[in-house]
Amino acid sequence: MLVLITYDVNTEDKAGKTRLRKAAKICVNYGQRVQNSVFECSLDPVQLSTVKNALLKVIDKEKDSLRFYNLGNNYKNKIEHYGAKDTYLPDDVMIF
């Protein structure tokens, strides 16, 4: 299923900047960055639970915001993209 993960981390202090880097590092392991704090991730239920738990350990619930948008398996008709930054469909073959 496609899940959109977004976060807004308060970076007014050093701890916030550390949380921001940690959140980005976690998300980049699970999907594609489509904007600075927005990731498209193709996840199964176990992966979703794993990434959610990892991010919840990093963010400060008093200062930061974390959102998960579950677009499901029929996401292709729910996404429109315009402008820069070419993207890929999570089901496409990727070569590293």
PEWO-V290081 format. One record per residue. RES is the residue in three letters. PSI is psi in degrees with one decimal (none if undefined). BURIAL is b if it has 9 or more other ideal C-beta (glycine too) atoms within 8 Angstrom, else e. Layout:
res->RES psi->PSI burial->BURIAL
res->RES psi->PSI burial->BURIAL
This chain:
res->MET psi->149.3 burial->b
res->LEU psi->128.6 burial->b
res->VAL psi->131.5 burial->b
res->LEU psi->122.1 burial->b
res->ILE psi->127.0 burial->b
res->THR psi->147.7 burial->b
res->TYR psi->153.5 burial->b
res->ASP psi->109.3 burial->e
res->VAL psi->129.7 burial->b
res->ASN psi->116.9 burial->b
res->THR psi->31.8 burial->e
res->GLU psi->-18.1 burial->e
res->ASP psi->173.6 burial->e
res->LYS psi->-38.4 burial->e
res->ALA psi->-38.0 burial->e
res->GLY psi->-41.3 burial->b
res->LYS psi->-35.6 burial->b
res->THR psi->-43.3 burial->e
res->ARG psi->-39.9 burial->b
res->LEU psi->-47.1 burial->b
res->ARG psi->-41.9 burial->e
res->LYS psi->-42.3 burial->b
res->ALA psi->-43.7 burial->b
res->ALA psi->-42.0 burial->b
res->LYS psi->-40.0 burial->e
res->ILE psi->-48.9 burial->b
res->CYS psi->-38.0 burial->b
res->VAL psi->-22.2 burial->b
res->ASN psi->-12.7 burial->e
res->TYR psi->-11.6 burial->b
res->GLY psi->-164.3 burial->b
res->GLN psi->130.4 burial->b
res->ARG psi->123.5 burial->b
res->VAL psi->-19.4 burial->e
res->GLN psi->174.2 burial->e
res->ASN psi->-47.1 burial->e
res->SER psi->35.2 burial->b
res->VAL psi->128.4 burial->b
res->PHE psi->136.6 burial->b
res->GLU psi->124.6 burial->b
res->CYS psi->129.1 burial->b
res->SER psi->108.5 burial->b
res->LEU psi->149.0 burial->b
res->ASP psi->170.5 burial->e
res->PRO psi->-37.0 burial->e
res->VAL psi->-44.0 burial->e
res->GLN psi->-41.3 burial->b
res->LEU psi->-45.9 burial->b
res->SER psi->-40.9 burial->e
res->THR psi->-49.2 burial->e
res->VAL psi->-37.3 burial->b
res->LYS psi->-47.1 burial->b
res->ASN psi->-40.4 burial->e
res->ALA psi->-43.5 burial->b
res->LEU psi->-37.3 burial->b
res->LEU psi->-25.4 burial->e
res->LYS psi->-23.6 burial->e
res->VAL psi->-44.0 burial->b
res->ILE psi->158.4 burial->b
res->ASP psi->110.2 burial->b
res->LYS psi->-15.9 burial->e
res->GLU psi->-23.8 burial->e
res->LYS psi->-24.8 burial->e
res->ASP psi->167.7 burial->b
res->SER psi->139.4 burial->e
res->LEU psi->129.7 burial->b
res->ARG psi->144.0 burial->e
res->PHE psi->123.8 burial->b
res->TYR psi->112.2 burial->e
res->ASN psi->107.7 burial->e
res->LEU psi->-5.2 burial->b
res->GLY psi->-162.4 burial->e
res->ASN psi->-19.1 burial->e
res->ASN psi->53.3 burial->e
res->TYR psi->-18.5 burial->b
res->LYS psi->-34.9 burial->e
res->ASN psi->2.2 burial->e
res->LYS psi->-4.6 burial->e
res->ILE psi->129.5 burial->e
res->GLU psi->136.0 burial->e
res->HIS psi->133.3 burial->e
res->TYR psi->143.2 burial->e
res->GLY psi->-160.9 burial->e
res->ALA psi->176.4 burial->e
res->LYS psi->84.0 burial->e
res->ASP psi->149.5 burial->e
res->THR psi->175.0 burial->e
res->TYR psi->159.8 burial->e
res->LEU psi->135.2 burial->e
res->PRO psi->-21.8 burial->b
res->ASP psi->-10.9 burial->e
res->ASP psi->154.8 burial->e
res->VAL psi->135.1 burial->e
res->MET psi->136.9 burial->e
res->ILE psi->127.3 burial->e
res->PHE psi->none burial->e
